[in-house]
Amino acid sequence: MRVLMFGWEFPPHISGGLGTACYGLTKGLSKFSDIEVLFVVPRAFGDEDTSNAHIIGASDVYVSQKKISVKGFDQELSLIEVDSLLVPYTEPEEYFRLTRKFAGRSYRTIESGTFEGKIHFTGGYGPNLFEEIRNYALVAAAIACDYSFDVIHAHDWLTYPAGIAAKEISGKPLIVHVHATDFDRSGGNVNPRVFEIEKHGMEMADKVITVSNWTRDIVINKYGIPPEKVITVYNAVEPLDEAEKINIRRGIPDKIVTFLGRITMQKGPEYFVEAANKVLKKMNNVRFVMAGSGDMMNKIILRVAKLGISNRFHFTGFLNGDDVYRMYSISDVYVMPSISEPFGISPLEAIQSNVPVIISKQSGVAEVLNHAIKIDFWDIDAMADAIYGILNYPALAVMFKKYGKQEVDKLKWETSASEVRNIYYSLLNRN
């Protein structure tokens, strides 16, 4: 079986959990000899791991709108050649803030129905989000003309139109994989155009995969998708051998409590700051680290300064790759206070690195972890108590490390991939 899979990022060029999840799933699927994955990204940089999937860069695909029209893709696409500067989990407000600096650039308009050639993508941010999505859909239609495949799998909302285009050309079944919704990213203040793209993708799909029951409930109740169409497949984490673990010597005697993620409303960074302030009133041999970047960075820095805890609070900026595990290796507690987290792979990575975790009940990962402290994101008293307890009662920390590690070791991408593979075959058998 050949799977045509659409994503927006693939390691090592990632901006968050989406690329990590896509890589893990393709690696899991590669364990099955009857599955071949063609993974499409806007731009292939050439240093991607191609041992588990054949990587196709949309920038490298020759597009003939005449050919697509003959094949029957009837969606009218008005194209603009732009720098592709999208980030899959960026909130609309942050997206437009980040792209203001591109205002004033000129772009070459391509008339619908006449274009032949390659469409340029750079794989970062872009000044016109919705035109970018249309560009990608047109490339998807071209790929569907030129490649043979059995099923289509589209990851997250940016690729749903691409998946639909491939389905219209080929008639093959479509699966959309919901890693997050705009209700998660925006705190309920959804962007109507994003919502429509998400809803249309889910409606056009033959099956919808969600990364947790938390997200499944949102898809059913907020988007009106029939429950029988929506299947939960939990994310997993890449196993770490002892030789792969990074251990660095901590240069200070203080305990370290870490927040690692995008500094945006969805991730609840302000609750982490308020809990830190409460803990620091009870003990002074602890430091708090906020690792990440995002639109709330300045607001959080100002709040830390106003509380007078700057000497105990540190900002690292965005971390990737080995730097993430270096941060875990010096951490005593990891906290994920997300307001709405579809899943959350980072707590699993922290537990792999022998770090006890505190996670919000409003997260998908809370459904698969028993040996983690679970709090409501807004309950800063409970969060502070949990941090204080783990730091001051070594037996509690040892217990969470030991049994948490046993739980996480059972969460394998091969298991998740097996469930996805079963969904593929159910659609093929139905058709």
Wavefront OBJ file of the C-alpha trace (Angstrom):
o trace
v 0.000 0.000 0.000
v 1.308 3.448 -0.902
v 0.291 6.415 1.250
v 0.401 9.979 -0.066
v 1.005 12.034 3.069
v 0.908 15.836 3.284
v 2.665 17.731 6.072
v 4.129 21.178 6.564
v 7.372 20.317 8.297
v 9.713 17.392 8.753
v 12.805 17.065 10.971
v 15.271 18.598 11.285
v 13.285 21.642 10.064
v 10.530 21.857 12.656
v 8.886 24.536 14.762
v 6.958 22.390 17.226
v 5.331 19.077 17.970
v 3.720 18.608 14.562
v 6.958 17.791 12.744
v 8.054 15.492 15.552
v 4.756 13.599 15.408
v 4.880 13.264 11.615
v 8.402 11.869 11.806
v 7.487 9.422 14.549
v 4.460 8.161 12.655
v 6.346 7.664 9.386
v 9.085 5.843 11.275
v 6.476 3.611 12.874
v 4.808 2.903 9.521
v 8.180 1.967 8.030
v 8.214 -1.081 10.294
v 5.438 -2.582 8.164
v 6.685 -4.065 4.895
v 3.351 -3.471 3.155
v 3.381 0.321 3.698
v 5.253 2.904 1.617
v 4.952 6.604 2.466
v 5.352 9.522 0.051
v 5.691 12.518 2.398
v 5.129 15.946 0.833
v 6.468 19.163 2.398
v 6.522 22.695 0.934
v 10.281 22.551 0.545
v 12.723 19.678 0.880
v 16.060 20.931 2.205
v 17.948 17.752 1.364
v 19.000 16.829 4.904
v 15.765 15.082 5.905
v 15.877 11.451 7.046
v 14.623 9.545 3.997
v 15.056 6.064 5.449
v 11.392 5.876 6.505
v 9.624 7.871 3.797
v 10.202 9.252 0.313
v 10.310 13.046 0.755
v 8.772 15.210 -1.969
v 9.372 18.966 -1.910
v 6.472 20.953 -3.336
v 8.998 23.465 -4.664
v 10.432 20.727 -6.886
v 7.135 19.677 -8.462
v 6.361 20.826 -12.000
v 2.799 22.154 -12.160
v 0.670 22.260 -15.299
v -2.738 23.766 -14.624
v -3.932 22.587 -18.044
v -3.158 18.999 -17.125
v -4.839 19.388 -13.746
v -7.923 20.858 -15.394
v -8.156 17.899 -17.764
v -7.914 15.516 -14.801
v -10.910 17.206 -13.208
v -9.655 19.331 -10.329
v -12.298 22.027 -10.601
v -11.361 24.291 -7.668
v -10.400 27.673 -9.091
v -7.020 28.663 -7.744
v -5.628 32.155 -8.065
v -1.929 31.782 -7.344
v 0.687 34.186 -6.072
v 4.360 33.313 -5.971
v 5.374 34.138 -2.405
v 7.939 33.315 0.246
v 6.435 30.449 2.233
v 6.835 31.481 5.855
v 4.139 29.526 7.665
v 4.334 27.905 11.076
v 1.656 25.245 11.656
v 0.749 26.204 15.225
v 1.095 29.982 14.979
v -1.963 31.850 16.205
v -3.498 34.243 13.649
v -2.518 37.277 15.745
v 1.099 36.159 15.977
v 1.179 35.246 12.286
v 0.169 38.733 11.177
v 2.493 40.351 13.715
v 5.426 38.334 12.418
v 4.664 39.036 8.772
v 4.226 42.813 8.950
v 7.891 43.220 8.089
v 7.217 41.646 4.686
v 4.682 44.319 3.747
v 5.510 46.191 0.582
v 7.176 43.319 -1.246
v 5.964 42.706 -4.770
v 4.813 39.281 -5.905
v 4.133 37.873 -9.319
v 0.506 36.946 -9.870
v -0.127 33.750 -11.813
v -3.348 33.719 -13.762
v -5.570 30.738 -13.037
v -5.560 28.111 -15.772
v -2.401 29.307 -17.522
v 0.523 28.569 -15.224
v 3.148 25.926 -15.962
v 6.325 25.492 -13.938
v 7.427 25.239 -10.328
v 6.027 27.236 -7.422
v 8.651 28.523 -5.007
v 8.385 27.731 -1.298
v 10.987 28.686 1.294
v 9.446 26.768 4.169
v 9.246 29.599 6.733
v 6.748 32.474 7.216
v 4.804 34.177 4.456
v 2.798 37.358 3.992
v -0.287 35.657 2.578
v -1.382 32.639 4.544
v -4.421 31.626 2.539
v -2.750 32.003 -0.845
v 0.000 29.759 0.500
v -2.544 27.084 1.285
v -3.970 27.387 -2.241
v -0.502 27.054 -3.731
v 0.081 23.889 -1.791
v -3.284 22.494 -2.910
v -2.395 23.107 -6.549
v 0.894 21.248 -6.107
v -1.018 18.436 -4.399
v -3.270 18.154 -7.439
v -0.205 17.931 -9.692
v 1.296 15.206 -7.512
v -1.974 13.289 -7.614
v -1.755 13.373 -11.421
v 1.810 12.052 -11.543
v 2.020 9.487 -8.709
v 0.132 6.301 -7.953
v -1.082 5.781 -4.377
v -3.858 4.071 -2.430
v -4.777 6.471 0.361
v -4.241 10.157 1.245
v -3.231 11.340 4.723
v -3.176 15.101 5.507
v -1.670 16.465 8.730
v -3.255 19.528 10.323
v -5.295 22.312 8.769
v -2.677 23.847 6.468
v -2.650 20.655 4.401
v -6.372 19.826 4.371
v -7.002 21.650 1.049
v -4.045 19.741 -0.415
v -5.568 16.470 0.730
v -8.942 17.421 -0.736
v -7.307 18.382 -4.054
v -5.542 15.009 -4.240
v -8.815 13.250 -3.436
v -10.712 15.129 -6.161
v -8.081 14.214 -8.740
v -7.635 10.575 -7.755
v -10.836 9.492 -6.069
v -8.741 7.878 -3.328
v -9.892 7.912 0.322
v -8.758 10.833 2.472
v -7.751 10.848 6.139
v -7.219 14.139 7.949
v -5.105 14.038 11.091
v -6.076 16.657 13.687
v -3.049 17.574 15.789
v -4.691 20.788 17.018
v -7.738 22.911 16.267
v -8.161 26.656 16.204
v -10.133 26.318 19.451
v -6.871 25.148 21.066
v -4.695 27.809 19.464
v -7.032 30.754 20.049
v -8.619 29.886 23.374
v -12.044 29.782 21.729
v -11.731 33.061 19.799
v -11.464 31.249 16.481
v -10.473 32.728 13.146
v -13.551 32.136 10.923
v -11.502 31.355 7.799
v -9.288 28.881 9.650
v -12.378 27.274 11.176
v -13.946 26.862 7.732
v -10.807 25.215 6.337
v -10.684 22.848 9.301
v -14.384 22.027 9.128
v -14.372 21.512 5.352
v -11.339 19.225 5.621
v -13.025 17.112 8.289
v -16.256 16.928 6.305
v -14.493 15.885 3.099
v -12.394 13.255 4.860
v -13.395 9.618 4.905
v -11.912 9.327 8.402
v -10.675 11.865 10.950
v -7.819 10.927 13.290
v -7.463 12.910 16.512
v -4.478 12.729 18.856
v -6.607 12.414 22.008
v -10.185 12.046 23.214
v -9.893 15.670 24.379
v -9.476 16.698 20.732
v -12.028 14.134 19.519
v -14.697 15.780 21.687
v -13.848 19.190 20.177
v -14.067 17.791 16.624
v -17.468 16.215 17.323
v -19.015 19.014 19.373
v -17.494 22.132 17.804
v -17.234 21.015 14.166
v -20.289 18.752 13.994
v -18.424 15.679 12.699
v -20.254 12.333 13.229
v -18.667 10.391 16.129
v -18.343 7.198 14.090
v -16.069 9.032 11.672
v -13.582 10.207 14.321
v -10.923 7.872 15.730
v -8.378 8.640 18.448
v -4.797 7.514 17.898
v -2.450 8.679 20.631
v 0.968 10.099 19.878
v 4.090 8.405 21.216
v 7.749 9.237 21.730
v 10.973 8.025 20.204
v 12.772 5.700 22.645
v 16.108 6.888 24.000
v 18.963 4.471 24.567
v 21.181 5.096 27.565
v 23.971 6.040 25.157
v 21.748 8.697 23.563
v 20.811 10.425 26.795
v 22.503 13.740 27.328
v 23.813 14.431 30.791
v 25.563 17.677 31.541
v 26.891 18.855 34.849
v 24.814 21.529 36.493
v 26.881 24.514 37.501
v 24.631 25.615 40.373
v 23.333 23.829 43.490
v 19.774 25.158 43.056
v 16.826 23.064 41.946
v 15.522 23.802 38.422
v 11.878 23.854 37.321
v 11.318 23.998 33.559
v 8.587 25.179 31.190
v 9.414 24.208 27.602
v 7.119 25.221 24.761
v 5.755 28.115 22.773
v 5.194 31.183 24.924
v 1.628 31.691 23.750
v -1.778 31.811 25.409
v -2.488 28.146 24.588
v 0.479 26.948 26.657
v -0.443 28.866 29.844
v 2.945 30.512 30.539
v 1.410 33.166 32.808
v 0.160 30.457 35.200
v 3.673 29.037 35.400
v 4.996 32.484 36.401
v 2.369 32.944 39.122
v 3.060 29.462 40.530
v 6.795 30.194 40.481
v 6.196 33.334 42.520
v 4.332 31.323 45.165
v 7.061 28.669 45.374
v 9.788 31.308 45.730
v 8.008 32.688 48.777
v 8.526 29.297 50.450
v 12.027 28.356 49.263
v 14.923 30.240 47.701
v 17.126 27.404 46.418
v 15.155 27.014 43.198
v 15.316 28.571 39.737
v 12.625 28.639 37.075
v 13.380 28.339 33.365
v 11.068 29.255 30.489
v 12.455 27.661 27.328
v 10.762 28.758 24.127
v 9.608 31.763 22.162
v 6.292 33.277 21.179
v 4.037 36.299 21.075
v 3.662 36.513 24.894
v 7.413 36.664 25.587
v 7.548 40.407 26.360
v 4.415 40.236 28.504
v 5.849 37.371 30.548
v 9.214 39.109 30.991
v 7.448 42.240 32.271
v 5.356 40.188 34.696
v 8.444 38.426 36.064
v 10.119 41.808 36.582
v 7.041 43.249 38.294
v 6.909 40.308 40.709
v 10.579 40.888 41.557
v 11.697 37.331 40.751
v 13.981 38.093 37.779
v 17.043 36.850 39.648
v 15.378 33.421 39.908
v 13.758 33.268 36.481
v 15.557 32.552 33.204
v 14.584 32.686 29.523
v 16.494 30.546 27.015
v 14.662 31.316 23.778
v 13.652 28.551 21.338
v 15.368 25.199 21.890
v 15.600 22.365 19.396
v 17.274 18.990 19.028
v 19.906 18.114 21.607
v 19.408 21.429 23.400
v 15.986 20.207 24.531
v 17.509 17.154 26.169
v 20.295 19.239 27.692
v 17.582 21.294 29.363
v 15.820 18.193 30.632
v 19.099 16.779 31.947
v 19.492 19.656 34.423
v 15.792 19.899 35.365
v 14.237 18.619 38.591
v 10.618 19.215 37.538
v 8.917 19.776 34.190
v 5.631 21.730 34.087
v 3.126 21.869 31.208
v 0.269 24.183 32.275
v -1.491 24.262 28.874
v -4.962 25.767 28.636
v -5.899 23.401 25.802
v -3.350 20.821 24.680
v -4.475 18.294 22.051
v -1.751 15.902 23.187
v 1.661 17.160 24.357
v 4.762 15.145 23.502
v 7.162 17.188 25.651
v 6.101 15.602 28.990
v 6.911 12.185 27.514
v 10.359 13.440 26.491
v 10.895 14.848 29.988
v 9.931 11.555 31.640
v 12.339 9.734 29.305
v 15.034 11.983 30.730
v 14.048 11.021 34.315
v 12.250 14.270 35.090
v 8.958 14.192 37.074
v 6.183 16.076 35.297
v 3.237 18.247 36.255
v 0.634 18.540 33.488
v -2.708 20.241 33.079
v -5.868 18.141 33.117
v -6.803 19.998 29.923
v -4.376 17.944 27.834
v -4.508 14.777 25.784
v -1.354 13.366 27.347
v -3.188 13.320 30.701
v -5.263 10.474 29.214
v -2.237 8.174 28.859
v -0.112 9.123 31.893
v -0.979 7.927 35.380
v 2.318 8.707 37.090
v 2.217 12.453 36.605
v 0.708 15.150 38.770
v -2.376 16.559 37.024
v -3.732 19.991 37.885
v -6.208 22.433 36.343
v -4.187 24.979 34.381
v -5.744 27.870 36.285
v -5.083 26.422 39.759
v -1.773 28.091 40.554
v -2.011 27.040 44.207
v -2.176 23.354 43.227
v 0.634 23.878 40.718
v 2.834 25.552 43.317
v 2.079 22.825 45.872
v 2.985 20.127 43.342
v 6.284 21.837 42.460
v 7.142 22.301 46.148
v 6.268 18.678 46.964
v 8.443 17.141 44.237
v 11.390 19.412 45.112
v 11.228 18.748 48.833
v 10.192 15.100 49.083
v 12.801 12.985 47.250
v 10.784 9.753 47.598
v 7.927 11.391 45.665
v 10.256 12.402 42.841
v 11.806 8.919 42.710
v 8.384 7.293 42.483
v 7.257 9.503 39.588
v 10.556 8.960 37.757
v 10.473 5.168 38.098
v 6.856 4.437 37.245
v 6.503 7.290 34.771
v 9.413 5.886 32.782
v 7.751 2.458 32.712
v 4.569 4.027 31.303
v 6.323 6.062 28.641
v 8.399 3.103 27.472
v 5.135 1.423 26.439
v 4.078 4.366 24.231
v 5.688 3.367 20.947
v 5.198 4.929 17.525
v 4.969 1.449 16.050
v 1.791 0.897 18.097
v 0.289 4.191 16.893
v 1.317 3.358 13.319
v -0.374 -0.042 13.565
v -3.653 1.665 14.480
v -3.274 4.097 11.561
v -2.482 1.192 9.235
v -5.716 -0.512 10.308
v -7.613 2.658 9.401
v -6.003 2.650 5.950
v -7.079 -0.925 5.300
v -10.590 -0.326 6.605
v -11.030 2.404 3.992
v -9.552 0.300 1.190
v -11.755 -2.659 2.085
v -14.816 -0.412 2.227
v -14.048 1.055 -1.177
l 1 2 3 4 5 6 7 8 9 10 11 12 13 14 15 16 17 18 19 20 21 22 23 24 25 26 27 28 29 30 31 32 33 34 35 36 37 38 39 40 41 42 43 44 45 46 47 48 49 50 51 52 53 54 55 56 57 58 59 60 61 62 63 64 65 66 67 68 69 70 71 72 73 74 75 76 77 78 79 80 81 82 83 84 85 86 87 88 89 90 91 92 93 94 95 96 97 98 99 100 101 102 103 104 105 106 107 108 109 110 111 112 113 114 115 116 117 118 119 120 121 122 123 124 125 126 127 128 129 130 131 132 133 134 135 136 137 138 139 140 141 142 143 144 145 146 147 148 149 150 151 152 153 154 155 156 157 158 159 160 161 162 163 164 165 166 167 168 169 170 171 172 173 174 175 176 177 178 179 180 181 182 183 184 185 186 187 188 189 190 191 192 193 194 195 196 197 198 199 200 201 202 203 204 205 206 207 208 209 210 211 212 213 214 215 216 217 218 219 220 221 222 223 224 225 226 227 228 229 230 231 232 233 234 235 236 237 238 239 240 241 242 243 244 245 246 247 248 249 250 251 252 253 254 255 256 257 258 259 260 261 262 263 264 265 266 267 268 269 270 271 272 273 274 275 276 277 278 279 280 281 282 283 284 285 286 287 288 289 290 291 292 293 294 295 296 297 298 299 300 301 302 303 304 305 306 307 308 309 310 311 312 313 314 315 316 317 318 319 320 321 322 323 324 325 326 327 328 329 330 331 332 333 334 335 336 337 338 339 340 341 342 343 344 345 346 347 348 349 350 351 352 353 354 355 356 357 358 359 360 361 362 363 364 365 366 367 368 369 370 371 372 373 374 375 376 377 378 379 380 381 382 383 384 385 386 387 388 389 390 391 392 393 394 395 396 397 398 399 400 401 402 403 404 405 406 407 408 409 410 411 412 413 414 415 416 417 418 419 420 421 422 423 424 425 426 427 428 429 430 431
